[in-house]
């Protein structure tokens, strides 16, 4: 076991960080600008947005069953 404090010796962390930083440089995320409910402009990663649009949306009947609605109690 040698001395890892020498300037010529690089640690495993330094070696692995080369691969991580290379991935970040080669694939810049495509960002989409959107407005929040309170009117703020935010940038969202397009990959995240695409994943959310693939999810199945609730039907009107599912929403009606979930809500506490006075007309639902009478029927």
N, CA, C, O and CB atoms as a CASP TS submission, in Angstrom:
PFRMAT TS
TARGET T0000
AUTHOR 0000-0000-0000
METHOD Language model
MODEL 1
PARENT N/A
ATOM      1  N   UNK     1       0.845  -1.166   0.000  1.00  0.00           N
ATOM      2  CA  UNK     1       0.000   0.000   0.000  1.00  0.00           C
ATOM      3  C   UNK     1       0.891   1.229   0.000  1.00  0.00           C
ATOM      4  O   UNK     1       1.676   1.440   0.924  1.00  0.00           O
ATOM      5  CB  UNK     1      -0.961  -0.002   1.210  1.00  0.00           C
ATOM      6  N   UNK     2       0.766   2.017  -1.017  1.00  0.00           N
ATOM      7  CA  UNK     2       1.595   3.196  -1.147  1.00  0.00           C
ATOM      8  C   UNK     2       0.952   4.413  -0.531  1.00  0.00           C
ATOM      9  O   UNK     2      -0.162   4.369  -0.009  1.00  0.00           O
ATOM     10  CB  UNK     2       1.897   3.457  -2.584  1.00  0.00           C
ATOM     11  N   UNK     3       1.671   5.471  -0.607  1.00  0.00           N
ATOM     12  CA  UNK     3       1.190   6.745  -0.097  1.00  0.00           C
ATOM     13  C   UNK     3       0.377   7.427  -1.197  1.00  0.00           C
ATOM     14  O   UNK     3       0.914   7.750  -2.256  1.00  0.00           O
ATOM     15  CB  UNK     3       2.376   7.649   0.374  1.00  0.00           C
ATOM     16  N   UNK     4      -0.905   7.645  -0.950  1.00  0.00           N
ATOM     17  CA  UNK     4      -1.786   8.259  -1.942  1.00  0.00           C
ATOM     18  C   UNK     4      -1.712   9.785  -1.946  1.00  0.00           C
ATOM     19  O   UNK     4      -2.391  10.426  -2.748  1.00  0.00           O
ATOM     20  CB  UNK     4      -3.206   7.827  -1.693  1.00  0.00           C
ATOM     21  N   UNK     5      -0.923  10.364  -1.090  1.00  0.00           N
ATOM     22  CA  UNK     5      -0.840  11.807  -0.975  1.00  0.00           C
ATOM     23  C   UNK     5       0.136  12.427  -1.955  1.00  0.00           C
ATOM     24  O   UNK     5       0.206  13.653  -2.040  1.00  0.00           O
ATOM     25  CB  UNK     5      -0.455  12.180   0.412  1.00  0.00           C
ATOM     26  N   UNK     6       0.899  11.627  -2.705  1.00  0.00           N
ATOM     27  CA  UNK     6       1.863  12.166  -3.661  1.00  0.00           C
ATOM     28  C   UNK     6       1.129  12.855  -4.804  1.00  0.00           C
ATOM     29  O   UNK     6       0.056  12.405  -5.206  1.00  0.00           O
ATOM     30  CB  UNK     6       2.784  11.048  -4.203  1.00  0.00           C
ATOM     31  N   UNK     7       1.699  13.953  -5.341  1.00  0.00           N
ATOM     32  CA  UNK     7       1.025  14.672  -6.412  1.00  0.00           C
ATOM     33  C   UNK     7       0.855  13.851  -7.689  1.00  0.00           C
ATOM     34  O   UNK     7      -0.080  14.106  -8.448  1.00  0.00           O
ATOM     35  CB  UNK     7       1.784  15.920  -6.723  1.00  0.00           C
ATOM     36  N   UNK     8       1.725  12.876  -7.950  1.00  0.00           N
ATOM     37  CA  UNK     8       1.630  12.069  -9.157  1.00  0.00           C
ATOM     38  C   UNK     8       0.537  11.014  -9.084  1.00  0.00           C
ATOM     39  O   UNK     8       0.069  10.545 -10.122  1.00  0.00           O
ATOM     40  CB  UNK     8       2.944  11.410  -9.426  1.00  0.00           C
ATOM     41  N   UNK     9       0.123  10.631  -7.886  1.00  0.00           N
ATOM     42  CA  UNK     9      -0.902   9.592  -7.721  1.00  0.00           C
ATOM     43  C   UNK     9      -2.294  10.209  -7.776  1.00  0.00           C
ATOM     44  O   UNK     9      -2.592  11.180  -7.081  1.00  0.00           O
ATOM     45  CB  UNK     9      -0.705   8.835  -6.387  1.00  0.00           C
ATOM     46  N   UNK    10      -3.126   9.628  -8.607  1.00  0.00           N
ATOM     47  CA  UNK    10      -4.521  10.073  -8.674  1.00  0.00           C
ATOM     48  C   UNK    10      -5.394   9.033  -7.982  1.00  0.00           C
ATOM     49  O   UNK    10      -5.103   7.838  -8.024  1.00  0.00           O
ATOM     50  CB  UNK    10      -4.980  10.292 -10.157  1.00  0.00           C
ATOM     51  N   UNK    11      -6.427   9.482  -7.368  1.00  0.00           N
ATOM     52  CA  UNK    11      -7.308   8.563  -6.659  1.00  0.00           C
ATOM     53  C   UNK    11      -8.329   7.966  -7.619  1.00  0.00           C
ATOM     54  O   UNK    11      -8.482   8.422  -8.752  1.00  0.00           O
ATOM     55  CB  UNK    11      -8.017   9.277  -5.498  1.00  0.00           C
ATOM     56  N   UNK    12      -9.014   6.951  -7.148  1.00  0.00           N
ATOM     57  CA  UNK    12     -10.083   6.346  -7.941  1.00  0.00           C
ATOM     58  C   UNK    12     -11.188   7.351  -8.205  1.00  0.00           C
ATOM     59  O   UNK    12     -11.793   7.351  -9.278  1.00  0.00           O
ATOM     60  CB  UNK    12     -10.651   5.113  -7.233  1.00  0.00           C
ATOM     61  N   UNK    13     -11.453   8.210  -7.228  1.00  0.00           N
ATOM     62  CA  UNK    13     -12.494   9.211  -7.374  1.00  0.00           C
ATOM     63  C   UNK    13     -12.165  10.164  -8.531  1.00  0.00           C
ATOM     64  O   UNK    13     -13.047  10.516  -9.314  1.00  0.00           O
ATOM     65  CB  UNK    13     -12.670   9.994  -6.060  1.00  0.00           C
ATOM     66  N   UNK    14     -10.905  10.580  -8.637  1.00  0.00           N
ATOM     67  CA  UNK    14     -10.492  11.439  -9.747  1.00  0.00           C
ATOM     68  C   UNK    14     -10.668  10.726 -11.075  1.00  0.00           C
ATOM     69  O   UNK    14     -11.116  11.322 -12.055  1.00  0.00           O
ATOM     70  CB  UNK    14      -9.036  11.880  -9.575  1.00  0.00           C
ATOM     71  N   UNK    15     -10.311   9.440 -11.106  1.00  0.00           N
ATOM     72  CA  UNK    15     -10.428   8.653 -12.325  1.00  0.00           C
ATOM     73  C   UNK    15     -11.889   8.513 -12.755  1.00  0.00           C
ATOM     74  O   UNK    15     -12.212   8.694 -13.929  1.00  0.00           O
ATOM     75  CB  UNK    15      -9.803   7.273 -12.125  1.00  0.00           C
ATOM     76  N   UNK    16     -12.771   8.191 -11.804  1.00  0.00           N
ATOM     77  CA  UNK    16     -14.179   8.009 -12.138  1.00  0.00           C
ATOM     78  C   UNK    16     -14.867   9.330 -12.471  1.00  0.00           C
ATOM     79  O   UNK    16     -15.820   9.351 -13.250  1.00  0.00           O
ATOM     80  CB  UNK    16     -14.900   7.330 -10.990  1.00  0.00           C
ATOM     81  N   UNK    17     -14.401  10.417 -11.897  1.00  0.00           N
ATOM     82  CA  UNK    17     -15.016  11.714 -12.196  1.00  0.00           C
ATOM     83  C   UNK    17     -14.766  12.131 -13.640  1.00  0.00           C
ATOM     84  O   UNK    17     -15.515  12.944 -14.181  1.00  0.00           O
ATOM     85  CB  UNK    17     -14.482  12.786 -11.247  1.00  0.00           C
ATOM     86  N   UNK    18     -13.734  11.592 -14.270  1.00  0.00           N
ATOM     87  CA  UNK    18     -13.498  11.879 -15.685  1.00  0.00           C
ATOM     88  C   UNK    18     -14.649  11.362 -16.544  1.00  0.00           C
ATOM     89  O   UNK    18     -15.053  12.018 -17.504  1.00  0.00           O
ATOM     90  CB  UNK    18     -12.173  11.254 -16.146  1.00  0.00           C
ATOM     91  N   UNK    19     -15.174  10.192 -16.203  1.00  0.00           N
ATOM     92  CA  UNK    19     -16.278   9.619 -16.966  1.00  0.00           C
ATOM     93  C   UNK    19     -17.576  10.366 -16.712  1.00  0.00           C
ATOM     94  O   UNK    19     -18.364  10.572 -17.635  1.00  0.00           O
ATOM     95  CB  UNK    19     -16.451   8.148 -16.621  1.00  0.00           C
ATOM     96  N   UNK    20     -17.802  10.768 -15.488  1.00  0.00           N
ATOM     97  CA  UNK    20     -19.028  11.489 -15.151  1.00  0.00           C
ATOM     98  C   UNK    20     -19.047  12.852 -15.823  1.00  0.00           C
ATOM     99  O   UNK    20     -20.071  13.257 -16.373  1.00  0.00           O
ATOM    100  CB  UNK    20     -19.165  11.645 -13.630  1.00  0.00           C
ATOM    101  N   UNK    21     -17.943  13.555 -15.787  1.00  0.00           N
ATOM    102  CA  UNK    21     -17.901  14.881 -16.409  1.00  0.00           C
ATOM    103  C   UNK    21     -17.991  14.767 -17.930  1.00  0.00           C
ATOM    104  O   UNK    21     -18.514  15.671 -18.581  1.00  0.00           O
ATOM    105  CB  UNK    21     -16.612  15.627 -16.007  1.00  0.00           C
ATOM    106  N   UNK    22     -17.490  13.674 -18.506  1.00  0.00           N
ATOM    107  CA  UNK    22     -17.577  13.479 -19.954  1.00  0.00           C
ATOM    108  C   UNK    22     -19.030  13.271 -20.373  1.00  0.00           C
ATOM    109  O   UNK    22     -19.439  13.750 -21.431  1.00  0.00           O
ATOM    110  CB  UNK    22     -16.714  12.276 -20.395  1.00  0.00           C
ATOM    111  N   UNK    23     -19.810  12.568 -19.562  1.00  0.00           N
ATOM    112  CA  UNK    23     -21.217  12.353 -19.878  1.00  0.00           C
ATOM    113  C   UNK    23     -21.995  13.662 -19.853  1.00  0.00           C
ATOM    114  O   UNK    23     -22.876  13.880 -20.685  1.00  0.00           O
ATOM    115  CB  UNK    23     -21.834  11.361 -18.899  1.00  0.00           C
ATOM    116  N   UNK    24     -21.679  14.513 -18.925  1.00  0.00           N
ATOM    117  CA  UNK    24     -22.382  15.787 -18.813  1.00  0.00           C
ATOM    118  C   UNK    24     -22.066  16.698 -19.997  1.00  0.00           C
ATOM    119  O   UNK    24     -22.927  17.458 -20.442  1.00  0.00           O
ATOM    120  CB  UNK    24     -22.014  16.483 -17.502  1.00  0.00           C
ATOM    121  N   UNK    25     -20.855  16.628 -20.499  1.00  0.00           N
ATOM    122  CA  UNK    25     -20.466  17.493 -21.605  1.00  0.00           C
ATOM    123  C   UNK    25     -21.065  17.029 -22.923  1.00  0.00           C
ATOM    124  O   UNK    25     -21.392  17.864 -23.766  1.00  0.00           O
ATOM    125  CB  UNK    25     -18.958  17.549 -21.718  1.00  0.00           C
ATOM    126  N   UNK    26     -21.218  15.732 -23.126  1.00  0.00           N
ATOM    127  CA  UNK    26     -21.672  15.215 -24.412  1.00  0.00           C
ATOM    128  C   UNK    26     -23.183  15.278 -24.572  1.00  0.00           C
ATOM    129  O   UNK    26     -23.670  15.329 -25.701  1.00  0.00           O
ATOM    130  CB  UNK    26     -21.208  13.797 -24.585  1.00  0.00           C
ATOM    131  N   UNK    27     -23.928  15.277 -23.503  1.00  0.00           N
ATOM    132  CA  UNK    27     -25.384  15.249 -23.613  1.00  0.00           C
ATOM    133  C   UNK    27     -26.023  16.406 -22.856  1.00  0.00           C
ATOM    134  O   UNK    27     -26.531  16.220 -21.750  1.00  0.00           O
ATOM    135  CB  UNK    27     -25.929  13.922 -23.092  1.00  0.00           C
ATOM    136  N   UNK    28     -26.000  17.597 -23.443  1.00  0.00           N
ATOM    137  CA  UNK    28     -26.680  18.700 -22.757  1.00  0.00           C
ATOM    138  C   UNK    28     -28.187  18.481 -22.802  1.00  0.00           C
ATOM    139  O   UNK    28     -28.737  18.105 -23.836  1.00  0.00           O
ATOM    140  CB  UNK    28     -26.310  20.063 -23.399  1.00  0.00           C
ATOM    141  N   UNK    29     -28.837  18.714 -21.697  1.00  0.00           N
ATOM    142  CA  UNK    29     -30.278  18.493 -21.613  1.00  0.00           C
ATOM    143  C   UNK    29     -31.015  19.592 -22.361  1.00  0.00           C
ATOM    144  O   UNK    29     -30.677  20.771 -22.261  1.00  0.00           O
ATOM    145  CB  UNK    29     -30.741  18.438 -20.141  1.00  0.00           C
ATOM    146  N   UNK    30     -32.029  19.181 -23.113  1.00  0.00           N
ATOM    147  CA  UNK    30     -32.858  20.153 -23.821  1.00  0.00           C
ATOM    148  C   UNK    30     -33.908  20.655 -22.841  1.00  0.00           C
ATOM    149  O   UNK    30     -34.640  19.865 -22.246  1.00  0.00           O
ATOM    150  CB  UNK    30     -33.524  19.526 -25.105  1.00  0.00           C
ATOM    151  N   UNK    31     -33.979  21.955 -22.678  1.00  0.00           N
ATOM    152  CA  UNK    31     -34.864  22.554 -21.697  1.00  0.00           C
ATOM    153  C   UNK    31     -36.064  23.196 -22.392  1.00  0.00           C
ATOM    154  O   UNK    31     -35.949  23.713 -23.503  1.00  0.00           O
ATOM    155  CB  UNK    31     -34.108  23.592 -20.851  1.00  0.00           C
ATOM    156  N   UNK    32     -37.218  23.155 -21.720  1.00  0.00           N
ATOM    157  CA  UNK    32     -38.446  23.748 -22.220  1.00  0.00           C
ATOM    158  C   UNK    32     -38.900  24.778 -21.199  1.00  0.00           C
ATOM    159  O   UNK    32     -38.916  24.499 -20.000  1.00  0.00           O
ATOM    160  CB  UNK    32     -39.551  22.666 -22.476  1.00  0.00           C
ATOM    161  N   UNK    33     -39.269  25.966 -21.664  1.00  0.00           N
ATOM    162  CA  UNK    33     -39.753  27.014 -20.757  1.00  0.00           C
ATOM    163  C   UNK    33     -41.251  26.833 -20.544  1.00  0.00           C
ATOM    164  O   UNK    33     -42.009  26.627 -21.492  1.00  0.00           O
ATOM    165  CB  UNK    33     -39.442  28.440 -21.323  1.00  0.00           C
ATOM    166  N   UNK    34     -41.664  26.916 -19.270  1.00  0.00           N
ATOM    167  CA  UNK    34     -43.075  26.753 -18.921  1.00  0.00           C
ATOM    168  C   UNK    34     -43.435  27.752 -17.831  1.00  0.00           C
ATOM    169  O   UNK    34     -42.563  28.256 -17.122  1.00  0.00           O
ATOM    170  CB  UNK    34     -43.375  25.298 -18.456  1.00  0.00           C
ATOM    171  N   UNK    35     -44.723  28.031 -17.706  1.00  0.00           N
ATOM    172  CA  UNK    35     -45.235  28.889 -16.644  1.00  0.00           C
ATOM    173  C   UNK    35     -45.819  28.045 -15.535  1.00  0.00           C
ATOM    174  O   UNK    35     -46.521  27.068 -15.799  1.00  0.00           O
ATOM    175  CB  UNK    35     -46.288  29.864 -17.184  1.00  0.00           C
ATOM    176  N   UNK    36     -45.537  28.411 -14.297  1.00  0.00           N
ATOM    177  CA  UNK    36     -46.144  27.727 -13.160  1.00  0.00           C
ATOM    178  C   UNK    36     -47.527  28.310 -12.909  1.00  0.00           C
ATOM    179  O   UNK    36     -47.917  29.287 -13.549  1.00  0.00           O
ATOM    180  CB  UNK    36     -45.255  27.849 -11.892  1.00  0.00           C
ATOM    181  N   UNK    37     -48.264  27.718 -11.983  1.00  0.00           N
ATOM    182  CA  UNK    37     -49.610  28.193 -11.669  1.00  0.00           C
ATOM    183  C   UNK    37     -49.599  29.610 -11.105  1.00  0.00           C
ATOM    184  O   UNK    37     -50.563  30.355 -11.282  1.00  0.00           O
ATOM    185  CB  UNK    37     -50.278  27.252 -10.680  1.00  0.00           C
ATOM    186  N   UNK    38     -48.509  29.989 -10.423  1.00  0.00           N
ATOM    187  CA  UNK    38     -48.434  31.334  -9.856  1.00  0.00           C
ATOM    188  C   UNK    38     -47.771  32.334 -10.799  1.00  0.00           C
ATOM    189  O   UNK    38     -47.491  33.460 -10.387  1.00  0.00           O
ATOM    190  CB  UNK    38     -47.680  31.296  -8.546  1.00  0.00           C
ATOM    191  N   UNK    39     -47.510  31.958 -12.057  1.00  0.00           N
ATOM    192  CA  UNK    39     -47.021  32.888 -13.062  1.00  0.00           C
ATOM    193  C   UNK    39     -45.513  33.002 -13.181  1.00  0.00           C
ATOM    194  O   UNK    39     -45.027  33.916 -13.846  1.00  0.00           O
ATOM    195  CB  UNK    39     -47.561  34.204 -12.785  1.00  0.00           C
ATOM    196  N   UNK    40     -44.761  32.115 -12.566  1.00  0.00           N
ATOM    197  CA  UNK    40     -43.303  32.160 -12.672  1.00  0.00           C
ATOM    198  C   UNK    40     -42.859  31.368 -13.899  1.00  0.00           C
ATOM    199  O   UNK    40     -43.439  30.331 -14.222  1.00  0.00           O
ATOM    200  CB  UNK    40     -42.633  31.599 -11.384  1.00  0.00           C
ATOM    201  N   UNK    41     -41.831  31.863 -14.575  1.00  0.00           N
ATOM    202  CA  UNK    41     -41.261  31.180 -15.728  1.00  0.00           C
ATOM    203  C   UNK    41     -40.159  30.248 -15.252  1.00  0.00           C
ATOM    204  O   UNK    41     -39.211  30.682 -14.597  1.00  0.00           O
ATOM    205  CB  UNK    41     -40.717  32.193 -16.768  1.00  0.00           C
ATOM    206  N   UNK    42     -40.284  28.957 -15.584  1.00  0.00           N
ATOM    207  CA  UNK    42     -39.290  27.963 -15.183  1.00  0.00           C
ATOM    208  C   UNK    42     -38.855  27.175 -16.405  1.00  0.00           C
ATOM    209  O   UNK    42     -39.572  27.110 -17.404  1.00  0.00           O
ATOM    210  CB  UNK    42     -39.852  27.015 -14.090  1.00  0.00           C
ATOM    211  N   UNK    43     -37.663  26.571 -16.319  1.00  0.00           N
ATOM    212  CA  UNK    43     -37.182  25.699 -17.385  1.00  0.00           C
ATOM    213  C   UNK    43     -37.211  24.261 -16.879  1.00  0.00           C
ATOM    214  O   UNK    43     -36.718  23.962 -15.791  1.00  0.00           O
ATOM    215  CB  UNK    43     -35.744  26.105 -17.847  1.00  0.00           C
ATOM    216  N   UNK    44     -37.797  23.376 -17.685  1.00  0.00           N
ATOM    217  CA  UNK    44     -37.962  21.982 -17.320  1.00  0.00           C
ATOM    218  C   UNK    44     -37.246  21.137 -18.365  1.00  0.00           C
ATOM    219  O   UNK    44     -37.293  21.449 -19.555  1.00  0.00           O
ATOM    220  CB  UNK    44     -39.472  21.595 -17.211  1.00  0.00           C
ATOM    221  N   UNK    45     -36.584  20.070 -17.929  1.00  0.00           N
ATOM    222  CA  UNK    45     -35.921  19.153 -18.841  1.00  0.00           C
ATOM    223  C   UNK    45     -36.977  18.476 -19.717  1.00  0.00           C
ATOM    224  O   UNK    45     -37.984  17.986 -19.204  1.00  0.00           O
ATOM    225  CB  UNK    45     -35.080  18.098 -18.060  1.00  0.00           C
ATOM    226  N   UNK    46     -36.756  18.446 -21.022  1.00  0.00           N
ATOM    227  CA  UNK    46     -37.733  17.903 -21.950  1.00  0.00           C
ATOM    228  C   UNK    46     -37.950  16.416 -21.717  1.00  0.00           C
ATOM    229  O   UNK    46     -39.060  15.927 -21.926  1.00  0.00           O
ATOM    230  CB  UNK    46     -37.292  18.148 -23.382  1.00  0.00           C
ATOM    231  N   UNK    47     -36.931  15.682 -21.293  1.00  0.00           N
ATOM    232  CA  UNK    47     -37.072  14.254 -21.021  1.00  0.00           C
ATOM    233  C   UNK    47     -38.059  14.002 -19.883  1.00  0.00           C
ATOM    234  O   UNK    47     -38.837  13.049 -19.933  1.00  0.00           O
ATOM    235  CB  UNK    47     -35.711  13.641 -20.681  1.00  0.00           C
ATOM    236  N   UNK    48     -38.029  14.852 -18.863  1.00  0.00           N
ATOM    237  CA  UNK    48     -38.967  14.717 -17.750  1.00  0.00           C
ATOM    238  C   UNK    48     -40.382  15.010 -18.226  1.00  0.00           C
ATOM    239  O   UNK    48     -41.322  14.313 -17.843  1.00  0.00           O
ATOM    240  CB  UNK    48     -38.583  15.661 -16.589  1.00  0.00           C
ATOM    241  N   UNK    49     -40.538  16.016 -19.043  1.00  0.00           N
ATOM    242  CA  UNK    49     -41.843  16.378 -19.570  1.00  0.00           C
ATOM    243  C   UNK    49     -42.417  15.263 -20.438  1.00  0.00           C
ATOM    244  O   UNK    49     -43.611  14.973 -20.362  1.00  0.00           O
ATOM    245  CB  UNK    49     -41.748  17.670 -20.371  1.00  0.00           C
ATOM    246  N   UNK    50     -41.580  14.637 -21.261  1.00  0.00           N
ATOM    247  CA  UNK    50     -42.030  13.541 -22.110  1.00  0.00           C
ATOM    248  C   UNK    50     -42.485  12.344 -21.284  1.00  0.00           C
ATOM    249  O   UNK    50     -43.467  11.690 -21.636  1.00  0.00           O
ATOM    250  CB  UNK    50     -40.920  13.124 -23.062  1.00  0.00           C
ATOM    251  N   UNK    51     -41.785  12.049 -20.189  1.00  0.00           N
ATOM    252  CA  UNK    51     -42.173  10.938 -19.326  1.00  0.00           C
ATOM    253  C   UNK    51     -43.529  11.198 -18.672  1.00  0.00           C
ATOM    254  O   UNK    51     -44.328  10.274 -18.513  1.00  0.00           O
ATOM    255  CB  UNK    51     -41.108  10.702 -18.254  1.00  0.00           C
ATOM    256  N   UNK    52     -43.789  12.439 -18.297  1.00  0.00           N
ATOM    257  CA  UNK    52     -45.062  12.758 -17.662  1.00  0.00           C
ATOM    258  C   UNK    52     -46.229  12.669 -18.638  1.00  0.00           C
ATOM    259  O   UNK    52     -47.334  12.298 -18.242  1.00  0.00           O
ATOM    260  CB  UNK    52     -45.004  14.144 -17.057  1.00  0.00           C
ATOM    261  N   UNK    53     -46.006  12.999 -19.897  1.00  0.00           N
ATOM    262  CA  UNK    53     -47.095  12.957 -20.871  1.00  0.00           C
ATOM    263  C   UNK    53     -47.440  11.526 -21.268  1.00  0.00           C
ATOM    264  O   UNK    53     -48.514  11.292 -21.823  1.00  0.00           O
ATOM    265  CB  UNK    53     -46.726  13.763 -22.109  1.00  0.00           C
ATOM    266  N   UNK    54     -46.559  10.562 -21.001  1.00  0.00           N
ATOM    267  CA  UNK    54     -46.840   9.163 -21.316  1.00  0.00           C
ATOM    268  C   UNK    54     -47.777   8.509 -20.303  1.00  0.00           C
ATOM    269  O   UNK    54     -48.380   7.477 -20.596  1.00  0.00           O
ATOM    270  CB  UNK    54     -45.548   8.384 -21.385  1.00  0.00           C
ATOM    271  N   UNK    55     -47.903   9.098 -19.120  1.00  0.00           N
ATOM    272  CA  UNK    55     -48.734   8.497 -18.079  1.00  0.00           C
ATOM    273  C   UNK    55     -50.209   8.596 -18.458  1.00  0.00           C
ATOM    274  O   UNK    55     -50.627   9.521 -19.154  1.00  0.00           O
ATOM    275  CB  UNK    55     -48.480   9.180 -16.718  1.00  0.00           C
ATOM    276  N   UNK    56     -50.985   7.626 -17.986  1.00  0.00           N
ATOM    277  CA  UNK    56     -52.408   7.597 -18.272  1.00  0.00           C
ATOM    278  C   UNK    56     -53.126   8.655 -17.440  1.00  0.00           C
ATOM    279  O   UNK    56     -52.871   8.804 -16.245  1.00  0.00           O
ATOM    280  CB  UNK    56     -52.989   6.200 -17.995  1.00  0.00           C
ATOM    281  N   UNK    57     -54.013   9.373 -18.082  1.00  0.00           N
ATOM    282  CA  UNK    57     -54.756  10.417 -17.398  1.00  0.00           C
ATOM    283  C   UNK    57     -56.021   9.850 -16.767  1.00  0.00           C
ATOM    284  O   UNK    57     -56.555   8.842 -17.229  1.00  0.00           O
ATOM    285  CB  UNK    57     -55.104  11.548 -18.367  1.00  0.00           C
ATOM    286  N   UNK    58     -56.490  10.492 -15.722  1.00  0.00           N
ATOM    287  CA  UNK    58     -57.693  10.049 -15.029  1.00  0.00           C
ATOM    288  C   UNK    58     -58.923  10.373 -15.866  1.00  0.00           C
ATOM    289  O   UNK    58     -58.976  11.395 -16.551  1.00  0.00           O
ATOM    290  CB  UNK    58     -57.797  10.707 -13.638  1.00  0.00           C
ATOM    291  N   UNK    59     -59.897   9.494 -15.799  1.00  0.00           N
ATOM    292  CA  UNK    59     -61.156   9.744 -16.507  1.00  0.00           C
ATOM    293  C   UNK    59     -62.047  10.628 -15.641  1.00  0.00           C
ATOM    294  O   UNK    59     -61.800  10.800 -14.447  1.00  0.00           O
ATOM    295  CB  UNK    59     -61.879   8.405 -16.858  1.00  0.00           C
ATOM    296  N   UNK    60     -63.072  11.178 -16.250  1.00  0.00           N
ATOM    297  CA  UNK    60     -64.010  12.013 -15.505  1.00  0.00           C
ATOM    298  C   UNK    60     -64.694  11.213 -14.400  1.00  0.00           C
ATOM    299  O   UNK    60     -64.928  11.738 -13.311  1.00  0.00           O
ATOM    300  CB  UNK    60     -65.058  12.614 -16.449  1.00  0.00           C
ATOM    301  N   UNK    61     -65.016   9.949 -14.668  1.00  0.00           N
ATOM    302  CA  UNK    61     -65.666   9.105 -13.664  1.00  0.00           C
ATOM    303  C   UNK    61     -64.731   8.855 -12.482  1.00  0.00           C
ATOM    304  O   UNK    61     -65.181   8.854 -11.337  1.00  0.00           O
ATOM    305  CB  UNK    61     -66.106   7.767 -14.287  1.00  0.00           C
ATOM    306  N   UNK    62     -63.451   8.644 -12.734  1.00  0.00           N
ATOM    307  CA  UNK    62     -62.497   8.438 -11.644  1.00  0.00           C
ATOM    308  C   UNK    62     -62.377   9.695 -10.787  1.00  0.00           C
ATOM    309  O   UNK    62     -62.292   9.604  -9.562  1.00  0.00           O
ATOM    310  CB  UNK    62     -61.119   8.043 -12.201  1.00  0.00           C
ATOM    311  N   UNK    63     -62.369  10.840 -11.409  1.00  0.00           N
ATOM    312  CA  UNK    63     -62.298  12.098 -10.662  1.00  0.00           C
ATOM    313  C   UNK    63     -63.563  12.293  -9.844  1.00  0.00           C
ATOM    314  O   UNK    63     -63.500  12.707  -8.687  1.00  0.00           O
ATOM    315  CB  UNK    63     -62.089  13.291 -11.616  1.00  0.00           C
ATOM    316  N   UNK    64     -64.720  11.994 -10.443  1.00  0.00           N
ATOM    317  CA  UNK    64     -65.997  12.139  -9.744  1.00  0.00           C
ATOM    318  C   UNK    64     -66.050  11.213  -8.530  1.00  0.00           C
ATOM    319  O   UNK    64     -66.535  11.613  -7.472  1.00  0.00           O
ATOM    320  CB  UNK    64     -67.173  11.841 -10.697  1.00  0.00           C
ATOM    321  N   UNK    65     -65.557   9.974  -8.669  1.00  0.00           N
ATOM    322  CA  UNK    65     -65.542   9.032  -7.555  1.00  0.00           C
ATOM    323  C   UNK    65     -64.585   9.487  -6.455  1.00  0.00           C
ATOM    324  O   UNK    65     -64.823   9.210  -5.279  1.00  0.00           O
ATOM    325  CB  UNK    65     -65.150   7.638  -8.047  1.00  0.00           C
ATOM    326  N   UNK    66     -63.511  10.178  -6.817  1.00  0.00           N
ATOM    327  CA  UNK    66     -62.510  10.621  -5.860  1.00  0.00           C
ATOM    328  C   UNK    66     -62.971  11.859  -5.082  1.00  0.00           C
ATOM    329  O   UNK    66     -62.636  12.021  -3.908  1.00  0.00           O
ATOM    330  CB  UNK    66     -61.203  10.915  -6.579  1.00  0.00           C
ATOM    331  N   UNK    67     -63.735  12.725  -5.739  1.00  0.00           N
ATOM    332  CA  UNK    67     -64.140  14.000  -5.138  1.00  0.00           C
ATOM    333  C   UNK    67     -65.171  13.799  -4.040  1.00  0.00           C
ATOM    334  O   UNK    67     -65.918  12.820  -4.030  1.00  0.00           O
ATOM    335  CB  UNK    67     -64.698  14.937  -6.203  1.00  0.00           C
ATOM    336  N   UNK    68     -65.192  14.741  -3.126  1.00  0.00           N
ATOM    337  CA  UNK    68     -66.298  14.815  -2.159  1.00  0.00           C
ATOM    338  C   UNK    68     -67.293  15.786  -2.763  1.00  0.00           C
ATOM    339  O   UNK    68     -67.095  17.000  -2.733  1.00  0.00           O
ATOM    340  CB  UNK    68     -65.814  15.283  -0.701  1.00  0.00           C
ATOM    341  N   UNK    69     -68.358  15.240  -3.307  1.00  0.00           N
ATOM    342  CA  UNK    69     -69.323  16.043  -4.043  1.00  0.00           C
ATOM    343  C   UNK    69     -70.699  15.846  -3.442  1.00  0.00           C
ATOM    344  O   UNK    69     -71.130  14.709  -3.252  1.00  0.00           O
ATOM    345  CB  UNK    69     -69.325  15.676  -5.541  1.00  0.00           C
ATOM    346  N   UNK    70     -71.413  16.951  -3.132  1.00  0.00           N
ATOM    347  CA  UNK    70     -72.758  16.797  -2.532  1.00  0.00           C
ATOM    348  C   UNK    70     -73.705  16.033  -3.452  1.00  0.00           C
ATOM    349  O   UNK    70     -74.539  15.271  -2.961  1.00  0.00           O
ATOM    350  CB  UNK    70     -73.359  18.176  -2.208  1.00  0.00           C
ATOM    351  N   UNK    71     -73.607  16.208  -4.758  1.00  0.00           N
ATOM    352  CA  UNK    71     -74.522  15.508  -5.656  1.00  0.00           C
ATOM    353  C   UNK    71     -74.236  14.007  -5.664  1.00  0.00           C
ATOM    354  O   UNK    71     -75.122  13.210  -5.971  1.00  0.00           O
ATOM    355  CB  UNK    71     -74.415  16.076  -7.080  1.00  0.00           C
ATOM    356  N   UNK    72     -73.035  13.626  -5.335  1.00  0.00           N
ATOM    357  CA  UNK    72     -72.672  12.203  -5.277  1.00  0.00           C
ATOM    358  C   UNK    72     -73.310  11.533  -4.062  1.00  0.00           C
ATOM    359  O   UNK    72     -73.675  10.359  -4.116  1.00  0.00           O
ATOM    360  CB  UNK    72     -71.136  12.034  -5.230  1.00  0.00           C
ATOM    361  N   UNK    73     -73.441  12.278  -2.977  1.00  0.00           N
ATOM    362  CA  UNK    73     -74.021  11.710  -1.740  1.00  0.00           C
ATOM    363  C   UNK    73     -75.496  11.453  -1.900  1.00  0.00           C
ATOM    364  O   UNK    73     -76.024  10.537  -1.270  1.00  0.00           O
ATOM    365  CB  UNK    73     -73.790  12.644  -0.551  1.00  0.00           C
ATOM    366  N   UNK    74     -76.192  12.236  -2.728  1.00  0.00           N
ATOM    367  CA  UNK    74     -77.636  12.073  -2.894  1.00  0.00           C
ATOM    368  C   UNK    74     -77.972  10.896  -3.802  1.00  0.00           C
ATOM    369  O   UNK    74     -79.081  10.367  -3.721  1.00  0.00           O
ATOM    370  CB  UNK    74     -78.246  13.347  -3.456  1.00  0.00           C
ATOM    371  N   UNK    75     -77.053  10.470  -4.661  1.00  0.00           N
ATOM    372  CA  UNK    75     -77.388   9.386  -5.578  1.00  0.00           C
ATOM    373  C   UNK    75     -77.036   8.030  -5.064  1.00  0.00           C
ATOM    374  O   UNK    75     -77.269   7.031  -5.745  1.00  0.00           O
ATOM    375  CB  UNK    75     -76.720   9.592  -6.865  1.00  0.00           C
TER
END
